[in-house]
Amino acid sequence: MIIINEKPLSQIEKEREEVEAPMVTMGQELALLKISNMQKDGIIQTLGQELATVKLELIRLKEGE
């Protein structure tokens, strides 16, 4: 069986890279979004802890009146 390919190998490799490039970009964007969401989750958790601390402090102050 003889396979004749009219395109040079370098062109085939370039075309293959062009097809794969959007997938790499999408993967990178997804990773950045995940990191951003993790940072937001951390901020939300910290704010929740601070709010709980403030509420406890407020309760203690009200008991002292």
C-alpha positions, 0 to 999 in steps of 0.5 A: 500500500502506497500513501502519497501525501502532497503536503510537506510534513512541516505544513501538516505539523503546522496545521495540526498545531493550529487545530490544537491551539484553541484547545490549549488557550481554552484550557489556560482560560479555564485554569485561570477561571478556576484560580480566580474562583478559588481566590473568591471562595477564600475571600468569602470564607475570610469575610464569613469568619470575620462576620462571625467574630464581629457578631460574637463581640456584639453579643458580648457587648450587649450582655455587658450592658 
